[in-house]
Amino acid sequence: MPLSNPIFRRISRLADEQGVCAFVVGGYVRDYYLRRPSTDIDVVVVGSGIALAEALGRELRTKVSVFKTFGTAMVRAGGIEVEFVGARKESYTHDSRKPEVSPGTLEDDQRRRDFTINAMAWSLNEATFGELVDPFDGMSDLEDCIIRTPCDPDVTFSDDPLRMMRAVRFAAQLGFTIEEETFDAIARNAERIRIVSRERIAVELNKIVLSPVPSMGFELLEMTGLLKLIFPEMQALKGVERRGKHAHKDNFYHTLKVLDNVSRHSDDLWLRWAAILHDIGKPQTKAYDPRVGWTFHGHEVVGSKMVPGIFRQLKLPLNEHMKFVQKLVFLHLRPIILSEDLVTDSAVRRLLFEAGDDVESLMTLCEADITSGIDAKVKRYLANFELVRRKMKDLEERDRIRNFQPPITGEIIMETYGIGPCRVIGEIKEVIKNAILDGEIPNEYGAAYALMERLAAERGLVKAVQ
């Protein structure tokens, strides 16, 4: 029974007492038929949604959050949120996605919804309790796995262009197809996305990134023309250039494969963003050499430098999440190079030192980056990665390199030799760090101190009188 929660019977009785019609509408209805859990309930009232919410709040003895400007009210009870709003109709001006709102009927309210699958409603009044109200045949679209607008899609998307992002997001989240006329309308109205705030776009973009198969969402963004408007750096990855017998792979579709590969192993939003951006520097570093073909030398360095600007442009957080993505973009070739060459202790120590606690995420990204269609090549790379992992585990247990700080600090050098900050201190610290990473001395204070003394003597430093 879709309305088995006791709160619906309470709302039903209160609505009848107030003489208003009330309906559950939107995502809660859709998700019930999709067998998806949902704790957010939207109730549309043909009348005052705030008055019905306040009556429920008094009965449940709980706080009611009222937003008079928007004509809405929120009640939280038993781990669920119920938002009440009066039925309304909307009209838009061309330069804003903020509508003029006026009271309306239930059908007016359903007509203003973005998609048919989000416009279905259940009656809450006693006489018709639980009846489905579906004027735009959302149930058929749900069964056919189709995203379609209730009304003219050109009007729907021109009025509120964020709905174009939502269409792509729902298609990616649910594995649905965007109906042909709806899809064409997105392409016709793509430029309208420019009036939407970057913050609202970022919310939808992150939901696409977190969807089960995020490549579906990015392909739709590219096909509709939205991607080049909201994320031109990713659009720039698309395409193949040929010179004679040489052609490089399409880095856009390669990136989508890597993203899907990562998504099969991790729900971490920022690891998925690292997959999206790992090759973002390739268009800027592409060069042709007649002897070897196309090259992208240094794309990991260029790409890592692009990350802060992309995060800023997309209104993603400029904090430790951005630094994590930047680090993984910078390091994403290291394990691959290791797996191709002889896996030396020194190289693995350096990888552990630079990646720190993010080394597992880095290895997940690198394994996802093997997208060759040649099975033997993939198996060889993955086997070599497993060797790198075993070597890392062994060295980590033995040398404690991850996140290590060299035992000899600048303060120790200055105090020992009675000198102030100078270039020679950095030189000594760097030699000690490299000696530990190269396995020339153990990661211990005594060995590091002895090396410091030798290096200081070579540079003419004399111990201060204690």
N, C-alpha and C positions, 0 to 999 in steps of 0.2 A: 504494500500500500504506500503510495508516494507521500501521503500527508499523515504518516503515523506519529510523528513527533507531537506530543500534547500541546505544544505552543500554537499549532495551527488551529486546534479546536478553541483555544482561548481567543485568538484573533477573530475567528469565525463568530463567536458569541458576541464579542465587543462590537464588531462591525454591524451585526444585526441590531444590537441595542442602539447604535448611533444612526441606523438607517442608511448606511452607505454600502456600496459594493466594494469588495476587496479581492485581490488576486495575487497569487505568487506568479512572478514573471521572470523570464530571462534565464540566466546561467544555472540556477538551481533546478529548473524544470529540464533544461537540456541535459545537465549532468546526470540526473536521475535516469533518463532513458539510455545514456551512454555508460551507465554503471560506474560513474566516477564519483568519488567522495566530494561533498561540498558542505561547507558550514556557513556560507554567506547566502542569506535569503533576501530577495527584493520583493517588497509588497507594494503594489500599486493600488491606490484608493481613489475611487471616483468620488472625490470630495477632499476633505482635509487629511492628508497622511499624518501630519503632526499631531492632530487631535487623537487619532487612533493609536499612535505610538505612545502618547502620554497616558492614555487609558491603560494600555498594556503595562507600562512602567509602574503605574500605581498598583496594579493588581499583583505584579511580580515583586514589588518593593525594590525596584532597581532603578539606577540612574538612566535618564533619557537624554541623549545628546541631540540638541535641536539646532538646525542650520536654517534659520528663517530666510536668509538670502536666497537659498536654493529650494526652499519649501520641502526640506527633507528632515528626517529624524532617525536616530539610531538607537536600538535597544540591544544590549548584550545580555544573554542569559544561557546558562548551561553549556558554555563552550561554542555557542553559535551567535552570529550577528544578524539582526533583522533590520533592514533599512526600509523605512516607509516614505513614500512620495505620492503626491497627488497626481492623478492622470493628467497628462498635458500634451499639448501640441507645440511644435517648434517652427520658427522661421529664421532664416539666416541671411546675413549680408555677405557680399562677395569677398570682403577682405578680412573676415573673422570666422573662426569656428565656434564662437560663443553665440548661442541662439537667443532670439527673443522668445520667451516662454509665455503661454497662456493656458488656462484650464481647458481640458478636453475630455473626450470619452476614452474608454479602454482601447478601442480600435485606433484612435488618434495616437495613443501612447505606444501601441504595438507597431504602428506604421513608422514611427520615428526611430525604431530600433535598427541596429546595423544590419543584422542578417536574420533570415527566416527562422533559423534554429535558435536564435536568441529572442524571438518574438512570441513564443508559445507561453500560455498562461493557464494556471489552474484556478478555478473559482474557490473562494474560501467561505462564501455565505452558505448557511445551513441548507437552503433549498437546493442548491446546485453544487454542494461541497465536492471538490475533487474533479469536477468536469473540466476537460481540456478545451480551451478556447484557442483555436489555431487558424485565424483567417487567411494566413499566407502560406499554408501547407508546409510548415516547418517540419512536421513529422515525416513527410515523404522525403524531404531533403536530408533529414537525419538518417533515414533508412538507406538513402542512395549515396550517403557520404558526400554531400554537395554544400558548398558555401555559396549562398545567393542572397541578394538584397530583397527586402520586402517590396520596394518600389523601384522606380527608375534609378538604376545604379549611377548614372551620371549626376543626378541630383543628390543622391546619398553621399557620394564621394566629394562632390564639389562643396556641399554643405559642411561636411566634417571630414577633411582629408585624412585624419588619423585612422579612419575606418579602413583605408587601403592597407595600412600596416597591420591592422587587426585581421583583415581577411587573410593575409599571408600567414600571420601568426596562428590563426585557428587551423588553417590548412596544414601547417607544419606540426602543430600539437596533436591534432586529431587524425592526421593522415587523410584528410578530405581533399577533394578536387574543387577548385574555384570554377563555378559555372561560366560558360563561354562569354555570355554578354557581360557578366560581372567582371570577368578578367579583362575583357576589352575596354571596359569603362575605366578600370584602374590605369591601363596604359594611356588612355586618352586624358586622364585627369592627373597624371603623375606629378606634373609641375606644381599642382596645388599643395603638395606636401611642404612647400617652402613656407607656408603660413603657420605650420605647426611648430611648437617649441621643440628644441633639441632634447629637452628633458623627457617630454612625452614620447618622442621617437625612441629614445634610449630604453625606456621601459619595455616597449614592444619588441625592440631589437634583442634585448636580453632574454625575453621569453622565447623568441625564435631560437637563439643560441642554446637555450636549455631544453628545447623540444627533443623528442626521441630521435628523430633523424633531421638534424638542423640543416643539412644540405638542401632539403626540399624547400625550406623557407628562403634560403639565399638564392637558389635557382629562380624562384618565383619573383624575388626582388629584382633580379637581373633581367628577367624576361619582360617584366612590366615597365622597366625603365626607372624604378624607384632607387635601385642600388647606386646608380651613377650620381643621383642627387643627394643621397644621404651619406654615402660612403664611397667616394670616388676612388680612393686608394685601392679598395678591393676590386672595383670595376676594372682598374688598370691592369690587373693580373690576367684578364681574359684575352685570349687570342693566341694564335700560333704564327710565328714568322719563319719563313723558309729561305734558305740561300743554297741553291744547288741541291745536293743530297742531304743537307743538314736542316733539321727542324727541331725546335725545342718543344717540350710538352706544354699543354695549356695549364698555366699555373693557377688559374681560377679553379678549374675542375680538380686539379691535384690538391689544392687547399681544402676543397669540400670533402674529398676522400679522407684526408688527414683528420679533419674535424669530425666526421662520422666515426672514424676509427677510435679517436679519443673518447667520443661520446659513448661508445660501447663499453668503456672501462671506467669512466668517471663522470660524475654529475657536477664536478667543480666548474663553476662558471668561468673562473679566471684561467684555468687550464685550457678550457675550450677557446677562450679568447687568444691564448698563446698559440693554439693551433691555427686560428684564423689569421694571425699576424706573423706566423713564423717565416713566411716567404715574402712579406710585404715590401721588402727592399729590392726584390728582383727586377721590377721594371726600371729602376734607377741604375742598376748595375749591369744590365744586359749588354753584352758585347759579342762581336763575331770574330772568331779566329779561323781562317781557312784551314788550318791544320787540324783543329780539334772540334770546330763547330761553335755552338753558342755557349757562352760562359756567364756566370753571375758572381764573379769573385767579390768577396766582402759583403754579400747581401745581408749576412747576419749582423754585421756592424751597422750598416746603413739602416736596416730594419729596426734594430733596437733603438737607434736615435730617433726614428719616426714615431715610436710608440707614445711618448708623452703628448705630442701634437695631435695624434689621432684620438687619444683619450680625451684631450681638452675639447676637440671639435665635436666629439660624440657625447660630451657631458658625462663621461664615465669617471669614476673617482681617481683623483691624482694622489693616491696614497700607497700603502704597501701592496695593494692589488696591482696597481700599475707597475710598481717596481718588480713584482713577481713576473708579470708578463714580459717586461723589458729584459729581465735576466734570462728567461727561457728562450726568447727570440735570439739573444746574443749567443747563448751556449748551445743552441739546438744542433749544430753540426759536430760538436765535440765527440759525443759518443759514437756517431757514425764514422768519424775519422779513426777513432780508437778501434772500432770493430773491423775496419779495413786493414789496419796495420797490426804489427805485433803489439799485443796488449802489455805495455811495460808498467811496472809498479809506479814509476815516476809520473806517467801520464794519468794514471788512475788517481793518484794522490792529488794531482792538480785539479782534476775534475771534482773530486770530493770537496776540496778546499773552496773552489769557486761556486759550486752549486749549493753547498751547505745542506740545510734541511729540505731543500727543494729538489734534491737529486732524484728521488723516486718519481716526482712529477716530470722531471726532465727526461727520464728514461721512458716513461709512458708516452710522452710526446714523440720521442725519437723512434720508438717502435711503431707508432702510428704513421710516421713519415715514410715508412717503407711501403710504397704503393705500386711497385712494379707488377706487371702482369705475368712475369716469369716466376713460376712457383719456386723453382730451385734457387733463384736469386733471393727471394723473400726468406726462404728457409735458412739460407746461409747467413744472411744478415741477422735474423732473429737468434740463431745459434750463437753467433759471435756476441750479440748483445747479452745473451745469458752468461757467456764467459766474462764479459765486463762486469756484470752484476755480481758474479761469484768473487771476482777479484776485489771489487769494492767492499764486499762483506768481510773478506779476509783482512784487507788492509785497515778497514775501519776498526775491527776488533783489536788489531795489533797496534796500530799507530794513532788511533783517535784523532784523525785528521779533519773530520767534518766540523766546520765552523771553528777550527782551531785558531788561536792567536799565538804567534811565536813567543816562547818563554822569555825572551829578552826584549824588554820594552825600551823606548827612547828615554824614559825617565831613569831606568837602570844605567844606561850608557852615560848619560849626563852626570849622574851622581857618582858613578865609579871613576870617571875621568875629570870631573870638575869643569865641565864645559857647558855652554848654553846651546840652544837650538841651532843646528847647522846642517849642511848637506851631508857630511860624513856620517852622521847618525842614521840618516835614511839609507845610505849605502850599506852600512853594517847590518841593519835590520833586514834589508832585501837579500843579502848574501845568506844570512842565517835562515830566513824563510825558504829560500830556494834549496839550501842544503838539506833541510828537513823534508821538503817535498820530493827531492831527488833521491832520498834515502841515504845520503852521505853521512848524516848523523841522526840519532833517534830524536823523537819529539820529547826531549827531556831538558830540564833546566841546566843540569851539570854539563852536558855535552854542548849545549848552546852557549853557556857562559865561557867554556874553554875556547870555542871558536871566536867568540867576541874578543877575548884577550889576544888571540893571534892576529885577528884583523886590525885591532887597535894598535898593536905593536908595529904592524906593517905601515900604518899611517902616522907613526910617530906620536901616538897618544901615550901619556904617562898617567898612571893611577893617582888620583888625588889622595892627599894625606887624610886619613880618617880620624 
